[in-house]
């Protein structure tokens, strides 16, 4: 029998889609959501100006911050693409090492969205391995 491929297009709001894929979603303030699944670190999602921003907080970096660590983090950025390490300095007294990713919300595909979470999970694993040498 000849293989027949059927493609369908279904539109669903972000929260319903995530909950339908076994994520726990908590609405916070100002279009920010906390998204968790299977004991993984929470992903914070911010919807702003046609973009969706993803962030995982890996903790305060002050106690272990060295030039070598920053070099190693930048070097690892090439291994964890499309995710990247960053420093969240929203509170200057509490700089946080974060993993970040972003997408445009126009024509956001379900596979593309799920791949972001997979990429973030893989990046957390690599971050844990790298940070073990510094903690």
LINJOSUL-V874806 format. One record per residue. N is the residue number from 1. PHI is phi in radians with two decimals (NA if undefined). PSI is psi in radians with two decimals (NA if undefined). Layout:
[[N;PHI;PSI] [N;PHI;PSI]]
This chain:
[[1;NA;2.39] [2;-1.20;2.38] [3;-1.28;2.27] [4;-1.96;2.20] [5;-1.82;2.24] [6;-2.02;2.19] [7;-1.94;2.37] [8;-2.25;2.79] [9;-2.23;2.13] [10;-2.21;2.30] [11;-1.82;2.32] [12;-2.56;2.54] [13;-1.22;2.72] [14;-0.98;-0.87] [15;-1.11;-0.79] [16;-1.08;-0.72] [17;-1.08;-0.84] [18;-1.11;-0.78] [19;-1.11;-0.61] [20;-1.21;-0.25] [21;-1.93;0.52] [22;1.18;0.46] [23;-1.68;2.54] [24;-1.67;2.18] [25;-2.07;2.24] [26;-2.11;2.15] [27;-1.34;2.25] [28;-1.87;-2.58] [29;-1.55;2.64] [30;0.89;1.00] [31;1.04;0.59] [32;-1.97;2.37] [33;-2.24;2.55] [34;-1.82;2.15] [35;-2.12;2.22] [36;-2.35;2.66] [37;-2.73;2.38] [38;0.87;0.72] [39;1.28;0.12] [40;-1.31;2.83] [41;-1.05;2.52] [42;-1.16;2.53] [43;-1.87;2.22] [44;-1.70;2.24] [45;-1.98;2.31] [46;-2.14;2.17] [47;-1.74;2.11] [48;-2.70;2.16] [49;0.93;0.77] [50;1.39;0.19] [51;-2.22;2.70] [52;-2.11;2.14] [53;-1.89;2.32] [54;-1.97;2.43] [55;-2.57;2.35] [56;-2.04;2.21] [57;-1.51;2.06] [58;-1.67;-0.10] [59;2.07;3.00] [60;-1.16;2.36] [61;-1.81;-0.08] [62;-0.97;-0.79] [63;-1.20;-0.40] [64;-2.05;0.05] [65;-1.18;2.06] [66;-2.43;2.85] [67;-1.05;-0.66] [68;-1.14;-0.75] [69;-1.07;-0.80] [70;-1.08;-0.69] [71;-1.08;-0.81] [72;-1.11;-0.67] [73;-1.13;-0.80] [74;-1.09;-0.71] [75;-1.10;-0.71] [76;-1.22;-0.40] [77;-0.93;-0.58] [78;-1.24;-0.35] [79;-1.59;-0.33] [80;-1.93;0.22] [81;-0.92;2.47] [82;-1.51;0.03] [83;-1.39;2.72] [84;-2.52;2.65] [85;-1.35;2.60] [86;-2.66;3.02] [87;-2.08;2.11] [88;-1.61;1.97] [89;-1.92;0.52] [90;-0.93;-0.74] [91;-1.88;1.82] [92;-1.02;-0.42] [93;-1.46;-0.08] [94;-2.48;1.18] [95;-1.17;2.30] [96;-1.97;2.32] [97;-1.37;2.24] [98;-2.31;2.76] [99;-1.86;2.35] [100;-2.30;2.71] [101;-2.78;2.74] [102;-2.61;2.75] [103;-2.53;2.72] [104;-1.39;2.56] [105;-1.51;-0.32] [106;-1.17;2.24] [107;1.00;0.62] [108;-1.21;2.11] [109;-1.53;2.53] [110;-1.05;-0.74] [111;-1.13;-0.69] [112;-1.07;-0.77] [113;-1.13;-0.80] [114;-1.14;-0.59] [115;-1.14;-0.55] [116;-1.07;-0.78] [117;-1.14;-0.68] [118;-1.11;-0.78] [119;-1.08;-0.70] [120;-1.13;-0.74] [121;-1.08;-0.76] [122;-1.13;-0.67] [123;-1.17;-0.63] [124;-1.07;-0.75] [125;-1.05;-0.77] [126;-1.18;-0.64] [127;-1.13;-0.74] [128;-1.05;-0.72] [129;-1.14;-0.80] [130;-1.12;-0.81] [131;-1.23;-0.37] [132;-1.03;-0.53] [133;-1.27;-0.26] [134;-1.94;-0.22] [135;-1.86;NA]]
